[in-house]
Amino acid sequence: MTIKNKTFAMKKVFEIAVLACALVGVQCEETLPPRIEQQSALQISSVISLQGTYEIGQFMEFVIGIENIYRETFQEKVSITGKMEVWLEKNPSIRGFVNISNSDVSPTPNFSGTTLTLEPGGRFFLKLYWYLYLEDGRYLIDLLDYSEGVEREGLINSKPETFVMEAQFKIFNQLGYLKTEKHTLLFTGYKKVPNDDASAGRR
């Protein structure tokens, strides 16, 4: 084989090798799932609140919406940790805490208990309840002002008070916190009026 023919043959082998590498690269690239920066894929989209009653008292409920703002479907194992704080606006020393975990995720087919799957624009919700006990054991209902309350069906209502809620939590252990804006709720307490002395329900 002449030098010219050898050179031509080597060029062909080189071109085939380059083409093969390119094809392998394309195939590998196509089989890889889209890269998602986990924490930046999610954002807090809404916070709503209400007050309610259960068998032995009252509670505040906060529902936090979290949205997938990424352009691809999000699917990851999650381990939610964090804390919600609620306090009386005019007296922040009257304050309660609620720990946040996977068990606070509102039931949805998108969440298996550990793995979260969200289409682009999809949401899931945390439902958080504060049952009105402070860290030192005091009960919020006993701390409210009933001096101008109206008795009705054995109950007396407190003066409405503004409470502030703020929550921060991690969806993934290895990444940073998501944090809500401060959210306010107007709350009215109710307590029983003693049968033998209705005025004892006031303070």
C-alpha positions as CSV (number, residue, x, y, z in Angstrom):
1,M,0.0,0.0,0.0
2,T,1.4,3.4,-1.0
3,I,1.8,6.2,1.5
4,K,-1.0,8.1,-0.2
5,N,-3.3,5.1,0.2
6,K,-2.2,4.6,3.9
7,T,-3.0,8.3,4.6
8,F,-6.4,8.0,3.0
9,A,-7.2,4.9,5.0
10,M,-6.1,6.4,8.3
11,K,-8.3,9.5,7.6
12,K,-11.3,7.2,7.0
13,V,-10.6,5.3,10.2
14,F,-10.4,8.6,12.1
15,E,-13.6,9.9,10.6
16,I,-15.4,6.7,11.5
17,A,-14.1,6.8,15.0
18,V,-15.2,10.4,15.4
19,L,-18.7,9.6,14.1
20,A,-18.9,6.6,16.4
21,C,-18.0,8.7,19.4
22,A,-20.6,11.3,18.4
23,L,-23.3,8.7,18.1
24,V,-22.4,7.2,21.5
25,G,-22.5,10.7,23.0
26,V,-26.0,11.4,21.6
27,Q,-27.3,8.1,22.8
28,C,-25.9,8.6,26.3
29,E,-27.3,12.1,26.4
30,E,-30.8,10.9,25.4
31,T,-30.9,8.3,28.1
32,L,-30.0,10.7,30.9
33,P,-33.0,12.2,32.9
34,P,-33.2,16.0,32.9
35,R,-31.1,17.6,35.6
36,I,-33.2,19.3,38.2
37,E,-31.9,21.7,40.8
38,Q,-34.2,20.3,43.5
39,Q,-34.8,23.2,45.8
40,S,-35.0,25.8,43.0
41,A,-37.6,23.6,41.3
42,L,-40.1,24.3,44.1
43,Q,-41.5,27.5,45.6
44,I,-44.2,28.5,48.1
45,S,-47.2,29.5,46.0
46,S,-49.9,30.2,48.6
47,V,-50.8,30.3,52.3
48,I,-54.4,30.2,53.7
49,S,-55.6,30.0,57.2
50,L,-58.7,29.4,59.3
51,Q,-59.8,28.6,62.8
52,G,-61.9,25.6,63.8
53,T,-63.0,23.4,66.7
54,Y,-62.5,19.7,67.5
55,E,-63.7,17.5,70.4
56,I,-61.9,19.2,73.2
57,G,-61.1,22.7,72.0
58,Q,-60.1,25.0,69.2
59,F,-57.3,25.1,66.7
60,M,-55.7,27.2,64.0
61,E,-55.1,25.6,60.6
62,F,-52.6,26.8,58.0
63,V,-52.4,25.3,54.5
64,I,-49.2,26.0,52.6
65,G,-49.1,25.4,48.8
66,I,-45.8,24.4,47.1
67,E,-45.5,24.4,43.4
68,N,-43.2,22.9,40.8
69,I,-41.9,25.8,38.8
70,Y,-39.5,23.7,36.7
71,R,-40.1,22.9,33.1
72,E,-39.8,19.1,33.7
73,T,-41.6,16.6,35.8
74,F,-40.2,16.6,39.3
75,Q,-39.8,13.2,41.0
76,E,-37.6,12.9,44.2
77,K,-37.6,11.3,47.6
78,V,-38.3,14.0,50.2
79,S,-37.7,14.2,53.9
80,I,-39.5,17.3,55.2
81,T,-38.2,18.9,58.4
82,G,-38.9,22.4,59.8
83,K,-41.0,24.4,62.1
84,M,-44.0,26.7,62.1
85,E,-44.3,29.6,64.6
86,V,-47.5,31.4,65.6
87,W,-47.6,34.4,67.9
88,L,-49.9,37.2,69.1
89,E,-49.0,40.3,67.1
90,K,-49.3,42.7,70.0
91,N,-47.5,40.4,72.4
92,P,-45.0,38.0,70.7
93,S,-44.2,36.3,73.9
94,I,-47.5,34.5,73.5
95,R,-46.2,32.1,71.0
96,G,-46.5,28.5,69.9
97,F,-44.5,26.1,67.7
98,V,-45.4,23.2,65.5
99,N,-42.8,20.8,64.0
100,I,-43.2,20.0,60.3
101,S,-42.6,16.5,58.7
102,N,-43.7,14.3,55.9
103,S,-46.9,13.4,57.8
104,D,-48.1,17.0,57.3
105,V,-48.4,16.5,53.5
106,S,-52.1,16.7,52.5
107,P,-53.1,13.3,51.0
108,T,-52.4,13.2,47.3
109,P,-51.7,10.5,44.7
110,N,-48.5,12.5,43.9
111,F,-46.9,11.6,47.2
112,S,-46.2,8.0,48.3
113,G,-45.1,8.9,51.8
114,T,-41.5,9.4,50.7
115,T,-41.4,10.1,47.0
116,L,-43.0,13.2,45.5
117,T,-44.0,13.4,41.8
118,L,-45.1,16.7,40.3
119,E,-45.8,17.7,36.7
120,P,-44.7,21.2,35.6
121,G,-47.0,23.6,37.5
122,G,-48.2,20.9,39.8
123,R,-48.7,21.5,43.5
124,F,-48.8,19.7,46.8
125,F,-49.9,21.1,50.2
126,L,-48.8,21.1,53.8
127,K,-51.7,21.2,56.3
128,L,-50.4,22.4,59.7
129,Y,-52.5,22.6,62.9
130,W,-51.8,24.5,66.1
131,Y,-53.9,23.4,69.0
132,L,-53.2,26.6,71.0
133,Y,-50.8,25.3,73.6
134,L,-47.7,27.4,74.3
135,E,-44.3,25.9,75.0
136,D,-44.6,26.5,78.7
137,G,-47.9,24.6,78.8
138,R,-50.3,27.5,79.0
139,Y,-53.5,27.4,76.9
140,L,-54.1,30.3,74.6
141,I,-57.8,30.3,75.2
142,D,-57.1,31.2,78.9
143,L,-55.0,34.2,77.9
144,L,-57.5,36.1,75.7
145,D,-59.7,39.1,76.7
146,Y,-63.3,38.2,77.4
147,S,-64.3,41.4,79.1
148,E,-66.6,42.5,76.2
149,G,-67.7,39.0,75.2
150,V,-71.3,38.0,74.5
151,E,-72.7,34.8,76.2
152,R,-74.4,32.4,73.8
153,E,-75.3,28.8,74.4
154,G,-73.1,28.5,77.4
155,L,-70.0,30.0,75.7
156,I,-68.5,33.5,75.7
157,N,-66.4,34.9,72.9
158,S,-63.1,36.8,73.3
159,K,-62.0,40.0,71.7
160,P,-60.7,39.1,68.2
161,E,-56.9,39.2,68.1
162,T,-54.4,39.2,65.2
163,F,-51.9,36.4,65.1
164,V,-48.9,36.0,62.9
165,M,-47.6,32.8,61.3
166,E,-44.3,32.1,59.8
167,A,-42.9,28.7,58.7
168,Q,-39.7,27.4,57.3
169,F,-38.9,23.9,56.2
170,K,-36.6,21.8,54.1
171,I,-38.0,19.4,51.5
172,F,-34.6,17.7,51.2
173,N,-32.1,17.2,54.0
174,Q,-29.1,18.2,52.0
175,L,-30.6,21.6,50.8
176,G,-31.7,24.9,52.2
177,Y,-35.0,26.1,53.7
178,L,-38.1,27.3,52.0
179,K,-39.7,30.1,54.1
180,T,-43.2,31.6,54.0
181,E,-43.9,35.3,54.2
182,K,-45.4,36.4,57.5
183,H,-49.1,35.5,57.4
184,T,-51.8,37.0,59.6
185,L,-55.0,35.5,61.0
186,L,-57.7,37.2,63.0
187,F,-58.7,34.7,65.8
188,T,-61.6,34.7,68.2
189,G,-61.5,32.4,71.2
190,Y,-64.5,30.8,73.0
191,K,-64.8,29.3,76.4
192,K,-67.5,27.9,78.6
193,V,-69.3,30.1,81.1
194,P,-69.6,28.3,84.5
195,N,-73.3,27.6,85.2
196,D,-73.1,28.8,88.8
197,D,-71.6,32.2,87.9
198,A,-71.8,33.4,84.3
199,S,-69.6,36.4,85.1
200,A,-66.7,34.1,86.0
201,G,-66.1,33.5,82.3
202,R,-64.9,37.1,82.0
203,R,-61.6,38.4,83.2
